[in-house]
Amino acid sequence: MSRARLLKIFEERWNELLAAYAGLSEAEMTAPGVVGNWSVKDLIAHVSAWEKESLKHVPAILAGRRTPRYSAVYGGIDAFNATSVARDRDLPLTEVLGRRDRTHRRLLALIARLPDEALAGETRVRRRLRLDTYGHYPRHAGAIRRWRERRGVG
């Protein structure tokens, strides 16, 4: 996959995620129950946490280092997710949205700097990016759309 194609996929899936919660009020963004007890705000913080994981681990992969297993470090991916969302739960919505934007810009800048060979074929870098980011966004966009339909939220 070319860098241009990868960036296009990122943009398309990112925009689908943003569209899933476009137009929601702050009260709607912070209401629990979108996924379990998570709100839209929690899902945004969760997505940002995984983008941060890519920012941390892609350079390590490029340097030939192994990335830690979530089961060994956090007690599993579910525990990582719970910890990261709990850490950000009390942040104001504006802070979560600001982090979302800053983290996403940093991620796109990282992708722009990646060596071509890191993106050619099914590399560890591509796999990491897909799992942490553009392969992850649709799951949460869909959850938000289903929640909006259940609640009758425009």
VENSUL-V629413 format. One record per residue. N is the residue number from 1. RES is the residue in three letters. OMEGA is omega in whole degrees, 0 to 359 (999 if undefined). NEAR is the number of other ideal C-beta (glycine too) atoms within 12 Angstrom. D_FIRST is the distance of its C-alpha to the first C-alpha in Angstrom with 1 decimal. Layout:
BEGIN
[[N,RES,OMEGA,NEAR,D_FIRST] [N,RES,OMEGA,NEAR,D_FIRST]]
END
This chain:
BEGIN
[[1,MET,178,24,0.0] [2,SER,177,15,3.8] [3,ARG,180,24,6.6] [4,ALA,179,14,8.2] [5,ARG,179,16,6.3] [6,LEU,180,30,6.6] [7,LEU,177,24,10.0] [8,LYS,177,17,10.8] [9,ILE,177,25,10.5] [10,PHE,184,36,12.5] [11,GLU,181,21,15.0] [12,GLU,183,18,15.5] [13,ARG,177,28,16.2] [14,TRP,180,32,18.1] [15,ASN,175,19,20.2] [16,GLU,178,23,20.9] [17,LEU,179,35,22.2] [18,LEU,181,25,24.3] [19,ALA,182,19,25.7] [20,ALA,180,31,26.8] [21,TYR,178,38,29.4] [22,ALA,176,19,30.1] [23,GLY,179,15,33.8] [24,LEU,175,28,35.0] [25,SER,177,15,38.1] [26,GLU,179,17,38.3] [27,ALA,178,14,40.5] [28,GLU,181,24,37.9] [29,MET,184,31,35.1] [30,THR,179,28,37.3] [31,ALA,178,25,38.8] [32,PRO,173,20,38.1] [33,GLY,178,21,37.0] [34,VAL,173,35,33.5] [35,VAL,187,27,32.3] [36,GLY,178,16,35.4] [37,ASN,181,15,37.2] [38,TRP,174,29,34.2] [39,SER,173,33,34.2] [40,VAL,178,40,31.5] [41,LYS,178,36,32.1] [42,ASP,178,37,31.7] [43,LEU,177,43,28.3] [44,ILE,178,44,27.2] [45,ALA,179,37,28.5] [46,HIS,179,42,26.8] [47,VAL,178,46,23.3] [48,SER,178,39,24.1] [49,ALA,179,36,25.2] [50,TRP,174,37,21.9] [51,GLU,177,39,20.1] [52,LYS,177,27,22.7] [53,GLU,176,32,21.9] [54,SER,179,38,18.3] [55,LEU,180,29,19.9] [56,LYS,191,24,22.3] [57,HIS,178,30,20.3] [58,VAL,176,35,17.0] [59,PRO,178,24,19.2] [60,ALA,178,18,21.2] [61,ILE,179,27,18.3] [62,LEU,180,25,17.4] [63,ALA,178,15,21.1] [64,GLY,180,11,21.2] [65,ARG,175,13,23.3] [66,ARG,176,12,23.4] [67,THR,183,24,23.2] [68,PRO,175,16,26.3] [69,ARG,182,13,26.7] [70,TYR,178,23,27.7] [71,SER,181,12,30.5] [72,ALA,186,13,32.0] [73,VAL,188,16,31.7] [74,TYR,187,18,32.2] [75,GLY,178,14,33.6] [76,GLY,181,14,30.4] [77,ILE,179,23,27.7] [78,ASP,179,15,30.3] [79,ALA,176,16,32.5] [80,PHE,180,25,29.9] [81,ASN,181,28,29.3] [82,ALA,180,24,33.0] [83,THR,183,20,33.8] [84,SER,179,30,31.2] [85,VAL,179,31,32.3] [86,ALA,180,18,36.0] [87,ARG,185,19,35.6] [88,ASP,187,31,34.4] [89,ARG,184,25,36.5] [90,ASP,177,14,39.4] [91,LEU,174,24,37.3] [92,PRO,179,16,38.0] [93,LEU,181,27,35.5] [94,THR,178,15,35.1] [95,GLU,179,18,34.2] [96,VAL,179,33,31.5] [97,LEU,177,26,30.0] [98,GLY,177,18,30.3] [99,ARG,178,27,28.5] [100,ARG,183,35,25.8] [101,ASP,181,20,25.2] [102,ARG,182,18,25.6] [103,THR,181,31,23.3] [104,HIS,177,32,20.5] [105,ARG,178,19,20.9] [106,ARG,180,23,20.9] [107,LEU,178,38,17.6] [108,LEU,177,26,15.9] [109,ALA,177,17,17.6] [110,LEU,181,33,16.4] [111,ILE,179,40,12.7] [112,ALA,182,18,13.7] [113,ARG,184,18,15.3] [114,LEU,175,30,12.9] [115,PRO,181,19,12.6] [116,ASP,183,18,9.5] [117,GLU,178,13,10.1] [118,ALA,182,28,10.1] [119,LEU,183,31,6.4] [120,ALA,179,16,5.7] [121,GLY,182,13,6.4] [122,GLU,180,14,8.8] [123,THR,176,21,10.5] [124,ARG,179,26,13.5] [125,VAL,180,35,12.2] [126,ARG,180,33,9.3] [127,ARG,180,22,12.0] [128,ARG,180,34,14.5] [129,LEU,181,38,12.8] [130,ARG,183,26,12.2] [131,LEU,184,24,15.8] [132,ASP,192,35,17.4] [133,THR,191,41,16.0] [134,TYR,173,37,13.9] [135,GLY,183,23,14.7] [136,HIS,184,32,18.2] [137,TYR,184,38,19.0] [138,PRO,180,24,19.6] [139,ARG,183,24,22.1] [140,HIS,174,37,24.2] [141,ALA,179,31,23.9] [142,GLY,179,22,25.2] [143,ALA,179,29,28.0] [144,ILE,179,39,29.1] [145,ARG,179,26,29.3] [146,ARG,178,17,31.3] [147,TRP,179,29,33.6] [148,ARG,179,25,34.2] [149,GLU,180,14,35.1] [150,ARG,183,14,37.4] [151,ARG,183,19,39.1] [152,GLY,180,8,39.2] [153,VAL,181,23,37.6] [154,GLY,999,12,36.6]]
END
